[in-house]
Amino acid sequence: MDIKITGKYAVYQNAVNSGRKLEKNTAAPAGITGGKSDEICISSDAVKKQEASVYSSAVCDGLAEAASEERIAQLKQQIGDGTYHVSAELVAKKLMAGL
């Protein structure tokens, strides 16, 4: 592939060079030394999303743990008999533990 440089390239090159001169002559803000630096600003929404992701992963890991077949059979029997009882206090403790 052949590239032909035309007169408009000189205009581009002058703009680039003048931009470089401006960068060199511009004073750096206080506290920044040695040229350019990058800055990251994380929004509160992003922090909340990250926390939700961590919590979601923890819940998924907890659900991935398989219950024993004996325990499942025991629960089915209790539900069938109508003797299965959920402690409101235990549920409240588990909910508060997640906070």
C-alpha positions in Angstrom: 0.0 0.0 0.0 1.4 3.4 -1.0 0.8 6.4 1.1 0.9 9.8 -0.5 1.6 12.7 1.8 -0.1 15.9 0.6 0.1 19.5 1.7 -2.6 19.0 4.3 -0.3 16.8 6.3 1.8 19.8 7.2 -1.3 21.5 8.7 -2.0 18.4 10.8 1.7 18.2 11.9 1.7 21.9 12.9 -1.4 21.4 15.0 0.1 18.3 16.7 3.4 20.2 17.4 1.6 23.3 18.8 -0.4 21.0 21.1 2.8 19.4 22.3 4.3 22.9 23.0 1.2 23.8 25.0 1.5 20.6 27.1 5.1 21.4 27.9 4.3 25.0 28.9 1.2 24.2 31.0 1.9 24.2 34.7 0.8 21.1 36.5 -1.8 21.4 39.3 -0.5 21.5 42.9 0.5 18.1 44.2 1.2 16.6 40.8 4.8 16.2 39.9 6.5 14.7 36.9 4.1 15.0 34.0 0.7 13.5 33.4 -1.3 11.4 35.9 -4.6 9.5 35.7 -7.4 9.8 38.1 -10.2 7.4 38.9 -13.5 8.6 40.4 -15.8 5.8 41.5 -19.5 6.8 41.9 -21.6 5.7 44.9 -23.8 3.7 42.5 -20.7 1.8 41.3 -19.8 1.0 44.9 -23.3 -0.2 45.6 -23.2 -2.4 42.5 -19.9 -3.9 43.6 -21.3 -4.6 47.1 -24.4 -6.2 45.6 -22.2 -8.4 43.4 -20.1 -9.5 46.4 -23.3 -10.3 48.3 -24.8 -12.1 45.3 -21.7 -14.3 45.0 -21.9 -15.2 48.7 -25.5 -16.2 48.4 -24.8 -18.3 45.3 -22.0 -20.0 47.1 -24.2 -20.7 50.0 -26.9 -22.2 47.7 -24.4 -24.3 45.9 -23.7 -26.3 49.1 -25.9 -29.4 48.7 -28.1 -30.5 51.5 -28.0 -34.1 52.5 -30.6 -36.4 51.2 -31.5 -37.4 54.7 -32.3 -33.8 55.6 -34.4 -33.2 52.5 -36.4 -36.4 53.2 -36.8 -35.2 56.8 -38.1 -31.8 55.7 -40.5 -33.4 53.2 -41.9 -35.7 55.9 -42.4 -32.7 58.3 -44.1 -30.6 55.6 -46.3 -33.5 54.6 -47.3 -34.2 58.3 -47.9 -30.4 58.9 -45.3 -30.4 61.7 -42.7 -28.2 60.0 -42.2 -25.0 61.9 -40.0 -22.0 61.0 -38.8 -20.0 63.9 -39.4 -16.3 63.4 -36.5 -15.5 65.7 -34.1 -17.7 63.6 -35.2 -16.0 60.4 -34.7 -12.6 61.9 -31.2 -13.5 63.1 -30.2 -14.8 59.6 -31.6 -11.6 58.0 -29.7 -9.4 60.4 -26.5 -11.4 60.0 -26.5 -10.4 56.3 -26.4 -6.7 57.0 
